[in-house]
Amino acid sequence: MNETNLIRPIPFEDHFGLSKEDLQRALATALASGGDFAEIYLEYRAYNFVMMEDDIIKETAESISLGMGIRVISGEKTGFGYTNDLSPDKVRRAALAAAAIAQSAKTVPAIDLRSQTLDHDYYPVGEPCHRLPLEPKIALVKEAYLACQAFDPAVTKVRAGIQDSIQFVTIANSDGLLASDSRPMVKLTCTAIAEKGALREHGYSGGGGRVGLEYFRSALGPEEIGREAAREAVGLLEAREAPAGEMPVVLSPGHAGVLIHEAVGHLLEADFNRKKTSIFWDKFGKKIGTPLITIYDDPTIPAFRGSYNIDDEGTPPRKTLLIEKGVIRGLLQDRLSAGLMKMPLTGHGRRQDYSDIPIPRMANTYIAPGESAPEDIFKSVKKGFYADRFQGGQVEDSGKFTFSVSSGFLIENGRLTAPVKQATLIGSNIDILNKIEMVGSDLMFGLQTGTCSKEGQDVPVMDGCPTMKISKMTVGGRS
């Protein structure tokens, strides 16, 4: 058997016990009170978890969820119902709940569902994790745990865990679409605590994506994950508190992508622009940053955590140009916003699970590489700050943001010198986009472990960037 076939879409009847005729009836019921469009989202998800702490396998868990969401769109309004019981009566009730948004009875034309065939598969899985027993997963967790523990005597506590899931989805709609996808996911993570006297610091590392277990043998080993978590925690014990004030800031490749994700990416999601709550809502086609900056969102990168064969509305995704040489060129669209804004679909309608409606979301967002060599970027800074690892931040609709930097370094005479911690980067996105002076040629992506929250929904994402220099930025620390 060809192993790659194990994750290809499986007929929806295998998981949901519903026929094409059942789906057509549910769609007709959803449109019986009017409405412009109806959609069914079916989901079956199996999840497994193993965690090691205090030198023992402390927790294992597995769960299965199954359900259906039914949506009706009527103009700008959305009706939605969902159920985890796929019996005919419960499906009909969910359809009637969604139908309540519309109020004009009409004759529903016959819906003829036609299966969509995909010519791509972005999930290069060898060993599907959901098909494997616990033993090989426990072995990976132990290897990461022991490598972290042995790294340095200062490491006093370790936690390592592996999560894997398989998600089978089927989308059917009143336009006749019938599409399915089988989405694998796995991540192996390690957290370390290091102590020195009264000081205590944390380190974190991990990896994974839409891959199989072989990824942790061929691409990123568990020992490397464990050692990196310990290295960060131990390194922070020797770090000083960050200086405060305005100074040149260099952003690390890969990890600093989260700043672009939060400060720029969210504000280019179509719903915020349609509702005019994004600072960018009236800047389409206008210059908002330096010509050095080009930003994409690409859900088609093989194996990446934010990738998918179809979005949660059944649309094949495409690499979307958001900013080209400082000019806004695109938005991330779902069906509702694209229709109201009269713009093409991009395949960015995503939802957490069957109980949620789809909304425009990022997938794999990154700044394209530039032409500067990373070493030249550092040489251009006489005195400044290098932001290496980020803990997260807050962004307002106005574009103002604050980001916490867990670890970084001082830059003195073009070289990284003293390690620093507990820094905060403060600014506004348009100001920072115009102060980027150099963009490196070294595009990298962050850890394949990230999740993005929006309107109470969490979805897996990735972000990346090359080394970048910002001419001047406010760093919050100790003055």
LOTORVEX-21957 format. One record per residue (C-alpha): residue number from 1; residue in one letter; x, y, z. Coordinates in Angstrom, 3 decimals, decimal comma. Each point is the difference from the previous one (the first is absolute). Layout:
BEGIN
SITE seq type        u        v        w
SITE NUM    a        X        Y        Z
...
//
This chain:
BEGIN
SITE seq type        u        v        w
SITE   1    m    0,000    0,000    0,000
SITE   2    n    1,207    3,497   -0,803
SITE   3    e    0,267    1,646    3,417
SITE   4    t   -0,860    3,448   -1,298
SITE   5    n   -3,453   -1,315   -0,897
SITE   6    l   -0,745   -0,468    3,679
SITE   7    i   -0,825    3,675    0,480
SITE   8    r   -1,830    0,705   -3,224
SITE   9    p   -3,676    0,952    0,302
SITE  10    i   -2,228   -2,915    0,949
SITE  11    p   -3,651   -0,111   -1,145
SITE  12    f   -2,063    1,946    2,526
SITE  13    e   -2,418   -2,910    0,468
SITE  14    d    2,805   -1,906    1,785
SITE  15    h    0,031    2,450    2,924
SITE  16    f   -3,393    1,651    0,111
SITE  17    g   -2,533   -2,633   -1,072
SITE  18    l   -1,752    2,521   -2,254
SITE  19    s   -0,740   -0,365   -3,696
SITE  20    k    0,211    2,675   -2,663
SITE  21    e   -3,810    0,050    0,024
SITE  22    d   -0,001    0,670    3,766
SITE  23    l    2,237    3,034   -0,520
SITE  24    q   -2,129    1,291   -2,853
SITE  25    r   -3,130   -0,236    2,168
SITE  26    a    1,698    1,857    2,855
SITE  27    l    1,102    2,785   -2,344
SITE  28    a   -3,531    0,309   -1,404
SITE  29    t   -1,397    0,251    3,534
SITE  30    a    2,547    2,700    0,859
SITE  31    l   -1,131    2,077   -2,998
SITE  32    a   -3,727   -0,599    0,399
SITE  33    s   -0,496    3,393    1,712
SITE  34    g    2,071    1,855   -2,556
SITE  35    g    3,662    0,933    0,063
SITE  36    d    2,635    0,327   -2,690
SITE  37    f    2,240   -2,921    0,877
SITE  38    a    0,109   -3,070    2,259
SITE  39    e    2,946   -2,109    1,095
SITE  40    i    0,618   -3,165    2,019
SITE  41    y    3,284   -0,653    1,810
SITE  42    l    0,566   -3,551    1,272
SITE  43    e    2,925   -0,800    2,276
SITE  44    y    1,436   -3,130    1,600
SITE  45    r    3,104    0,539    2,134
SITE  46    a    2,136   -2,483    1,950
SITE  47    y    2,548    1,421    2,455
SITE  48    n    2,801   -1,585    2,060
SITE  49    f    2,301    1,446    2,657
SITE  50    v    2,960   -1,297    2,051
SITE  51    m    1,766    2,077    2,678
SITE  52    m    3,072   -0,717    2,149
SITE  53    e    0,791    1,882    3,201
SITE  54    d    1,753   -0,814    3,287
SITE  55    d    1,863   -2,853   -1,743
SITE  56    i   -3,182   -1,929   -0,801
SITE  57    i   -2,563   -0,151   -2,772
SITE  58    k   -2,472    2,086    1,926
SITE  59    e   -2,907    0,237   -2,384
SITE  60    t   -1,421   -1,573   -3,132
SITE  61    a   -3,264    0,955   -1,603
SITE  62    e   -2,022   -0,729   -3,077
SITE  63    s   -3,260    1,438   -1,244
SITE  64    i   -2,306   -0,125   -2,980
SITE  65    s   -2,428    2,695   -1,111
SITE  66    l   -2,628   -0,134   -2,699
SITE  67    g   -2,468    2,581   -1,156
SITE  68    m   -1,611    2,185   -2,625
SITE  69    g   -0,375    3,750   -0,416
SITE  70    i   -2,584    1,494   -2,387
SITE  71    r    0,219    3,595   -1,161
SITE  72    v   -2,391    2,218   -1,958
SITE  73    i    1,105    3,349   -1,444
SITE  74    s   -2,616    2,646   -0,750
SITE  75    g    1,600    3,258   -1,109
SITE  76    e    2,341    1,026    2,824
SITE  77    k   -1,769   -2,232    2,531
SITE  78    t    1,038   -3,516    0,972
SITE  79    g   -2,170   -2,698    1,563
SITE  80    f    1,719   -2,972    1,591
SITE  81    g   -0,944   -3,254    1,704
SITE  82    y    2,081   -2,984    1,048
SITE  83    t   -0,375   -3,451    1,509
SITE  84    n    2,163   -2,896    1,140
SITE  85    d   -2,880   -2,399   -0,702
SITE  86    l   -0,283   -0,832   -3,702
SITE  87    s   -3,384   -1,688    0,223
SITE  88    p   -2,556    1,312   -2,539
SITE  89    d   -2,032    1,916    2,584
SITE  90    k    3,015    1,773    1,536
SITE  91    v    1,393    0,898   -3,419
SITE  92    r   -3,388    1,428   -0,986
SITE  93    r   -0,142    2,083    3,213
SITE  94    a    3,470    1,423   -0,634
SITE  95    a   -1,052    0,898   -3,558
SITE  96    l   -3,147    1,727    1,273
SITE  97    a    2,045    1,952    2,556
SITE  98    a    2,249    1,299   -2,773
SITE  99    a   -3,029    0,742   -2,190
SITE 100    a   -1,500    2,336    2,614
SITE 101    i    2,224    2,840   -1,237
SITE 102    a   -2,107    0,286   -3,164
SITE 103    q   -3,688    0,847   -0,057
SITE 104    s   -1,327   -0,391   -3,530
SITE 105    a   -1,227   -3,401   -1,085
SITE 106    k    1,099   -0,998   -3,468
SITE 107    t    0,263   -2,982   -2,266
SITE 108    v    3,408   -1,579    0,439
SITE 109    p    1,540   -1,153   -3,271
SITE 110    a    1,245   -3,572   -0,101
SITE 111    i    3,513   -0,293    1,431
SITE 112    d    2,269   -2,404   -1,854
SITE 113    l    3,153   -0,619    2,032
SITE 114    r    3,079   -0,720   -2,115
SITE 115    s    3,184   -1,348    1,568
SITE 116    q    3,047    2,225   -0,383
SITE 117    t    3,239   -1,709   -1,012
SITE 118    l    3,252    1,561    1,195
SITE 119    d    3,220   -0,125   -1,983
SITE 120    h    2,184    0,764    3,021
SITE 121    d    0,852   -1,390    3,425
SITE 122    y    1,973    2,210    2,385
SITE 123    y    0,410   -2,664    2,702
SITE 124    p    3,143   -2,135   -0,631
SITE 125    v   -0,695   -2,614    2,666
SITE 126    g    1,952   -3,262    0,234
SITE 127    e   -1,099   -1,397    3,374
SITE 128    p   -3,474    1,387    0,845
SITE 129    c    0,115    0,672    3,739
SITE 130    h   -3,659   -0,787    0,610
SITE 131    r    0,553   -3,569   -1,218
SITE 132    l    2,956   -0,699    2,292
SITE 133    p   -0,019   -1,436    3,549
SITE 134    l    1,195    1,944    3,030
SITE 135    e    3,469   -1,587    0,216
SITE 136    p    1,804    1,963   -2,763
SITE 137    k   -1,585    3,234    1,213
SITE 138    i    1,077   -0,658    3,580
SITE 139    a    3,526   -0,706   -1,251
SITE 140    l    0,196    3,410   -1,680
SITE 141    v   -1,281    1,762    3,104
SITE 142    k    2,574   -1,769    2,203
SITE 143    e    2,848    0,895   -2,348
SITE 144    a   -0,904    3,691    0,053
SITE 145    y   -0,503   -0,044    3,773
SITE 146    l    3,310   -1,722    0,808
SITE 147    a    2,001    2,176   -2,429
SITE 148    c   -1,410    3,117    1,644
SITE 149    q    0,619   -1,304    3,505
SITE 150    a    3,603   -0,942   -0,739
SITE 151    f    0,924    3,273   -1,677
SITE 152    d    1,047    1,861    3,163
SITE 153    p   -0,283   -0,542    3,784
SITE 154    a   -1,859    3,320    0,188
SITE 155    v   -2,996   -1,632   -1,693
SITE 156    t   -2,263   -0,937    2,910
SITE 157    k   -3,264   -0,888   -1,689
SITE 158    v   -0,976   -1,299   -3,442
SITE 159    r   -3,280   -0,621   -1,741
SITE 160    a   -0,199   -1,682   -3,411
SITE 161    g   -3,042   -0,988   -1,985
SITE 162    i   -1,263   -1,118   -3,376
SITE 163    q   -3,406    0,764   -1,513
SITE 164    d   -1,327   -1,479   -3,199
SITE 165    s   -3,329    0,102   -1,763
SITE 166    i   -1,779   -0,883   -3,200
SITE 167    q   -2,871    2,127   -1,246
SITE 168    f   -2,387   -1,209   -2,688
SITE 169    v   -2,175    2,759   -1,443
SITE 170    t   -2,691    0,126   -2,669
SITE 171    i   -1,559    3,208   -1,309
SITE 172    a   -3,218    0,056   -2,051
SITE 173    n   -1,776    3,133   -1,176
SITE 174    s   -2,945    1,230   -2,023
SITE 175    d    2,271    0,808   -2,953
SITE 176    g    0,434   -3,754   -0,425
SITE 177    l    3,439   -0,294    1,597
SITE 178    l    0,908   -3,244    1,763
SITE 179    a    3,614   -0,034    1,228
SITE 180    s    1,917   -2,022    2,582
SITE 181    d    3,410    0,139    1,649
SITE 182    s    1,963   -2,112    2,496
SITE 183    r    2,333    2,183    2,062
SITE 184    p    2,775   -1,448    2,171
SITE 185    m    1,762    2,015    2,705
SITE 186    v    2,714   -0,697    2,558
SITE 187    k    2,223    2,009    2,321
SITE 188    l    2,666   -0,995    2,509
SITE 189    t    0,845    2,649    2,599
SITE 190    c    2,262    0,416    3,010
SITE 191    t    0,003    2,562    2,802
SITE 192    a    2,953    0,457    2,363
SITE 193    i    0,353    1,846    3,290
SITE 194    a    3,511    0,994    1,072
SITE 195    e    0,922    1,434    3,387
SITE 196    k    2,957    1,886    1,446
SITE 197    g   -0,479    1,163    3,554
SITE 198    a   -3,246    1,943    0,086
SITE 199    l   -0,095    0,320   -3,796
SITE 200    r   -2,324   -2,216   -2,012
SITE 201    e   -0,300    0,069   -3,793
SITE 202    h   -1,988   -1,912   -2,613
SITE 203    g    0,983   -1,357   -3,401
SITE 204    y   -2,164   -1,492   -2,716
SITE 205    s    0,496   -1,816   -3,280
SITE 206    g   -1,942   -2,247   -2,321
SITE 207    g   -0,764   -1,083   -3,515
SITE 208    g   -2,405   -1,897   -2,202
SITE 209    g   -2,560    0,951   -2,623
SITE 210    r   -2,183   -1,943   -2,426
SITE 211    v    2,510   -2,828    0,003
SITE 212    g    0,419   -3,525    1,295
SITE 213    l    2,133   -1,345    2,812
SITE 214    e    2,964   -0,427   -2,357
SITE 215    y    0,443    3,802    0,129
SITE 216    f    1,568   -0,335    3,463
SITE 217    r    2,618   -2,396   -1,371
SITE 218    s    0,859    1,680   -3,292
SITE 219    a   -0,600    3,740    0,502
SITE 220    l   -0,051    0,997    3,685
SITE 221    g    1,041   -2,487    2,657
SITE 222    p   -1,532   -0,126    3,489
SITE 223    e    3,442    0,465    1,568
SITE 224    e    0,415    3,278   -1,871
SITE 225    i   -3,392    1,183    1,233
SITE 226    g    0,879   -0,871    3,596
SITE 227    r    3,434    1,605   -0,112
SITE 228    e   -1,342    3,212   -1,557
SITE 229    a   -2,584    0,423    2,773
SITE 230    a    2,737   -0,473    2,619
SITE 231    r    2,392    2,314   -1,846
SITE 232    e   -2,503    2,839    0,059
SITE 233    a   -0,839   -0,431    3,689
SITE 234    v    3,648   -0,244    1,094
SITE 235    g    1,028    2,918   -2,202
SITE 236    l   -2,607    2,263    1,555
SITE 237    l    1,538   -0,565    3,447
SITE 238    e    2,989    2,065   -1,147
SITE 239    a   -2,020    2,639   -1,851
SITE 240    r   -0,341    3,557    1,239
SITE 241    e   -3,145    2,067   -0,163
SITE 242    a   -0,478    1,822   -3,271
SITE 243    p    0,898    3,678   -0,382
SITE 244    a   -2,782    2,504   -0,605
SITE 245    g   -0,345    2,718   -2,608
SITE 246    e   -0,009    0,522   -3,746
SITE 247    m    2,657   -1,907   -1,909
SITE 248    p    0,601   -2,038   -3,162
SITE 249    v   -1,613   -3,447    0,272
SITE 250    v    0,919   -3,114   -1,961
SITE 251    l   -2,679   -2,693   -0,201
SITE 252    s    1,045   -3,645   -0,053
SITE 253    p   -0,805   -2,183   -3,016
SITE 254    g   -2,925   -2,355    0,522
SITE 255    h   -1,002    0,782    3,563
SITE 256    a   -0,715    3,679   -0,669
SITE 257    g   -2,632   -1,041   -2,532
SITE 258    v   -2,520    0,047    2,847
SITE 259    l    0,332    3,783    0,140
SITE 260    i   -0,967    0,273   -3,690
SITE 261    h   -2,810   -2,520    0,538
SITE 262    e   -1,537    2,055    2,784
SITE 263    a    0,834    3,561   -0,977
SITE 264    v   -0,703   -0,290   -3,739
SITE 265    g   -1,609   -3,320   -0,941
SITE 266    h   -3,180    0,274    2,063
SITE 267    l   -0,701    3,462   -1,345
SITE 268    l    0,070   -1,404   -3,552
SITE 269    e   -2,750   -2,536    0,716
SITE 270    a   -3,003    0,958   -2,098
SITE 271    d   -2,659    0,185    2,711
SITE 272    f    1,878    2,726    1,902
SITE 273    n    0,312    1,998   -3,212
SITE 274    r   -3,618   -0,571   -1,054
SITE 275    k   -1,147    1,261    3,398
SITE 276    k    2,509    2,896   -0,134
SITE 277    t    1,564   -0,943    3,338
SITE 278    s    3,475   -0,553   -1,488
SITE 279    i    2,333    2,957   -0,431
SITE 280    f    0,526   -1,318   -3,554
SITE 281    w   -3,667    0,019   -1,066
SITE 282    d    0,394    3,003   -2,355
SITE 283    k    3,608   -0,621   -1,036
SITE 284    f   -0,395   -2,722   -2,637
SITE 285    g    2,452    0,741   -2,818
SITE 286    k    1,761    2,616    2,103
SITE 287    k    3,534    0,099    1,355
SITE 288    i    0,138   -0,699    3,726
SITE 289    g    3,624   -1,094    0,408
SITE 290    t    3,498   -0,024   -1,406
SITE 291    p    0,517   -1,561   -3,464
SITE 292    l    2,203   -2,589    1,742
SITE 293    i   -3,085   -1,750    1,420
SITE 294    t   -1,998   -2,673   -1,854
SITE 295    i   -2,363   -2,233    1,999
SITE 296    y   -1,774   -3,212   -1,040
SITE 297    d   -2,351   -2,468    1,605
SITE 298    d    0,356   -3,475   -1,499
SITE 299    p   -2,101   -2,979    1,194
SITE 300    t    1,543   -2,208   -2,718
SITE 301    i    3,482   -0,502    1,514
SITE 302    p    0,364   -3,799    0,357
SITE 303    a    0,075   -1,375    3,565
SITE 304    f   -0,462    3,369    1,687
SITE 305    r   -2,249    0,300    3,014
SITE 306    g   -2,138    2,698   -1,609
SITE 307    s   -0,482   -1,833   -3,315
SITE 308    y   -3,108   -1,754   -1,313
SITE 309    n   -1,230   -1,547   -3,257
SITE 310    i   -3,311    1,863    0,210
SITE 311    d   -1,115    2,653    2,440
SITE 312    d   -2,981   -0,529    2,301
SITE 313    e   -2,375    1,211   -2,711
SITE 314    g    1,347   -2,464   -2,570
SITE 315    t    2,033    2,595   -1,938
SITE 316    p    3,449   -1,110   -1,254
SITE 317    p    2,458    2,454    1,593
SITE 318    r    2,518    2,106   -1,866
SITE 319    k    3,119    1,915    0,838
SITE 320    t   -1,276    3,534    0,599
SITE 321    l    2,033    3,161   -0,437
SITE 322    l   -0,925    2,398    2,815
SITE 323    i    2,612    2,742   -0,264
SITE 324    e    2,261    0,540   -3,010
SITE 325    k    2,960    2,327    0,475
SITE 326    g   -1,867    1,896    2,689
SITE 327    v   -3,351    0,181   -1,852
SITE 328    i   -3,122   -1,891    1,131
SITE 329    r   -0,980   -2,381   -2,807
SITE 330    g   -2,280   -2,596    1,573
SITE 331    l   -2,174   -1,111    2,901
SITE 332    l   -0,693   -3,402    1,526
SITE 333    q   -3,529   -0,909   -1,060
SITE 334    d   -2,744   -2,360    1,059
SITE 335    r   -3,212   -0,476   -2,014
SITE 336    l   -2,105    2,559    1,883
SITE 337    s    2,519    2,858   -0,175
SITE 338    a    1,056   -0,771   -3,573
SITE 339    g   -3,628    0,119   -1,143
SITE 340    l   -0,795    3,251    1,772
SITE 341    m    3,253    1,652   -1,080
SITE 342    k   -0,262   -1,413   -3,550
SITE 343    m    3,512   -1,422    0,236
SITE 344    p    1,308   -3,468   -0,933
SITE 345    l    0,207   -2,842    2,502
SITE 346    t    3,485   -0,761    1,326
SITE 347    g   -0,756   -3,169    1,977
SITE 348    h    0,371    1,500    3,481
SITE 349    g   -3,396   -0,859    1,510
SITE 350    r    0,915   -1,970    3,140
SITE 351    r   -1,758   -1,200    3,145
SITE 352    q    1,065   -1,699    3,218
SITE 353    d   -2,510   -2,819   -0,323
SITE 354    y   -3,514   -0,905   -1,156
SITE 355    s   -1,602    2,172    2,690
SITE 356    d    1,518    3,211   -1,432
SITE 357    i   -0,665    2,074   -3,104
SITE 358    p    2,889    0,586   -2,411
SITE 359    i    1,750    3,376    0,104
SITE 360    p    3,032    1,397   -1,884
SITE 361    r    3,194   -1,283    1,618
SITE 362    m    3,703   -0,087   -0,678
SITE 363    a    1,736   -3,278   -0,815
SITE 364    n    3,771    0,311   -0,665
SITE 365    t    0,868    3,709   -0,001
SITE 366    y    3,478    1,275   -0,791
SITE 367    i    2,151    2,872   -1,221
SITE 368    a    1,807   -0,834   -3,235
SITE 369    p    3,817   -0,048    0,173
SITE 370    g    1,944    3,095   -0,948
SITE 371    e    3,498    0,553   -1,322
SITE 372    s    2,032    0,845    3,112
SITE 373    a    2,383   -2,502    1,533
SITE 374    p   -0,837   -0,513    3,697
SITE 375    e    3,577    0,828    1,027
SITE 376    d   -0,234    3,330   -1,824
SITE 377    i   -3,179    0,819    1,940
SITE 378    f    1,792   -0,495    3,307
SITE 379    k    3,069    1,941   -1,177
SITE 380    s   -2,221    3,005   -0,742
SITE 381    v   -1,029    0,309    3,679
SITE 382    k    2,379    1,766    2,380
SITE 383    k   -2,230   -0,316    3,041
SITE 384    g   -3,394   -1,692    0,027
SITE 385    f   -2,143   -2,962    0,977
SITE 386    y   -0,438   -3,449   -1,584
SITE 387    a   -3,462   -1,486    0,629
SITE 388    d    0,411   -3,774   -0,121
SITE 389    r   -2,933   -1,816    1,649
SITE 390    f   -3,523    1,343    0,527
SITE 391    q   -2,639   -0,846    2,614
SITE 392    g   -2,933    1,712   -1,698
SITE 393    g   -1,604    3,398   -0,072
SITE 394    q   -3,040    2,204   -0,431
SITE 395    v   -1,101    1,895   -3,098
SITE 396    e   -2,769    2,584   -0,279
SITE 397    d   -2,132    0,635   -3,083
SITE 398    s    1,876    3,286   -0,319
SITE 399    g    3,211   -1,956   -0,623
SITE 400    k    1,641    0,869    3,327
SITE 401    f    1,704   -3,002    1,593
SITE 402    t    2,098   -1,217    2,899
SITE 403    f    2,008   -3,233   -0,220
SITE 404    s    1,832   -1,842    2,734
SITE 405    v    3,470   -1,257   -0,886
SITE 406    s    1,027   -2,941    2,169
SITE 407    s    3,640    0,064   -1,075
SITE 408    g    2,317    2,164   -2,070
SITE 409    f    3,452    1,552   -0,111
SITE 410    l    1,621    3,386    0,032
SITE 411    i    1,634    1,001   -3,272
SITE 412    e    3,243    1,907    0,479
SITE 413    n    2,233    1,046   -2,887
SITE 414    g   -1,668   -2,466   -2,351
SITE 415    r    0,243   -3,025    2,317
SITE 416    l   -2,369   -1,841    2,318
SITE 417    t    1,262    0,426    3,556
SITE 418    a   -1,890   -0,285    3,294
SITE 419    p   -3,167   -2,133    0,162
SITE 420    v   -3,079    1,890    1,218
SITE 421    k   -3,534   -0,916    1,063
SITE 422    q   -3,366    1,524    0,875
SITE 423    a   -0,082    2,533   -2,818
SITE 424    t   -3,084    1,521   -1,574
SITE 425    l   -0,242    1,336   -3,544
SITE 426    i   -2,442    2,885   -0,353
SITE 427    g   -1,176    1,653   -3,204
SITE 428    s   -2,606    0,223   -2,736
SITE 429    n   -0,017   -2,177   -3,092
SITE 430    i    0,056    2,681   -2,717
SITE 431    d    2,793    1,860    1,791
SITE 432    i    2,084   -3,172    0,341
SITE 433    l   -0,666   -1,115   -3,588
SITE 434    n    1,477    3,313   -1,133
SITE 435    k    3,020   -0,261    2,294
SITE 436    i    1,217   -3,376   -1,266
SITE 437    e    3,411    0,859   -1,498
SITE 438    m    1,412   -3,403   -0,903
SITE 439    v   -1,569   -3,389   -0,769
SITE 440    g    2,163   -3,111    0,094
SITE 441    s    0,277   -2,781   -2,539
SITE 442    d   -0,463   -2,654    2,714
SITE 443    l   -3,758   -0,687    0,109
SITE 444    m   -0,824   -2,429    2,806
SITE 445    f   -3,176   -1,138    1,738
SITE 446    g   -0,721   -0,307    3,714
SITE 447    l   -0,821   -3,124    1,972
SITE 448    q   -2,587   -2,319   -1,561
SITE 449    t   -2,107    0,224    3,155
SITE 450    g   -1,928    3,266   -0,304
SITE 451    t   -3,714    0,664    0,413
SITE 452    c   -1,855    3,215   -0,797
SITE 453    s   -3,066    1,233    1,900
SITE 454    k   -2,743    2,166   -1,478
SITE 455    e   -3,580    0,464    1,166
SITE 456    g    0,339   -2,972    2,342
SITE 457    q    1,237   -2,357   -2,708
SITE 458    d    3,467   -1,592   -0,036
SITE 459    v    1,599   -1,270   -3,223
SITE 460    p    3,525   -1,255   -0,770
SITE 461    v    2,264    2,524   -1,757
SITE 462    m    3,595    0,703   -0,976
SITE 463    d    1,888    3,240   -0,501
SITE 464    g    3,446    0,962   -1,175
SITE 465    c    2,357    2,781   -0,992
SITE 466    p    3,645    0,643   -0,821
SITE 467    t    2,348    2,035    2,203
SITE 468    m   -1,207    3,620   -0,122
SITE 469    k    1,294    3,318    1,271
SITE 470    i   -2,364    2,692    1,303
SITE 471    s    1,748    3,379    0,096
SITE 472    k   -1,590    1,106    3,269
SITE 473    m   -2,478   -1,626    2,359
SITE 474    t   -1,067    0,442    3,618
SITE 475    v    1,362   -2,754    2,226
SITE 476    g   -1,551   -0,291    3,434
SITE 477    g    2,325   -1,277    2,673
SITE 478    r    2,036    1,445    2,880
SITE 479    s    1,298    3,528   -0,611
//
